[in-house]
Amino acid sequence: MVLGNDYFDGLDQHQIAPFAEEALAIDRIVDQAVAEHSLNSQDIDAAIRKGLLPRLFKLMGMDKAKEAIEAVIQITRVGISRGER
């Protein structure tokens, strides 16, 4: 989402694979954060940031990593408010 579709248009499968792996890791980290900190939304946010920042920084740099993490947190909040997580 943060990098946009144009970023991926010129990439082959080997270049896209790390992003697919990170998407799965993001899902695991969010699930774990919600399970461990379900009573406190601030703790959920902190656990997501702590789990994702080092991983995404290596993949896309600090600015894009922060932007991606904020998007993940917003999506998580919406999911929690709807009872989806």
C-alpha positions, -999 to +999 in steps of 0.1 A: +000+000+000+027+024+010+050+018-020+021+017-045+014-006-074+038+012-098+067+001-076+059-036-082+052-034-119+088-039-130+098-065-104+100-102-110+089-129-086+122-131-068+121-094-061+085-095-049+090-126-026+104-106+003+073-084+004+050-114+004+070-129+033+067-097+052+029-096+046+027-130+063+050-118+091+029-087+096-002-109+100+015-130+126+028-100+146-006-083+146-024-115+157+001-120+185-001-084+196-039-085+197-039-118+216-014-107+242-027-071+247-064-073+240-073-052+270-052-022+261-051-007+226-020+014+233-001-018+242-013-034+209+000-004+190+033-005+208+037-043+202+030-038+165+055-010+162+081-030+181+076-061+160+074-044+126+099-015+127+131-035+125+117-058+098+102-031+076+131-007+080+154-032+064+130-037+035+119-002+027+137+024+048+126+044+079+100+068+063+081+041+044+084+017+073+068+042+096+040+049+071+034+012+066+032+006+104+007+034+108-014+019+081-013-015+098-022+000+131-052+018+116-064-014+098-060-033+131-080-007+150-108-010+125-107-048+126-108-047+164-137-023+165-156-046+142-147-076+162-127-092+134-095-100+152 
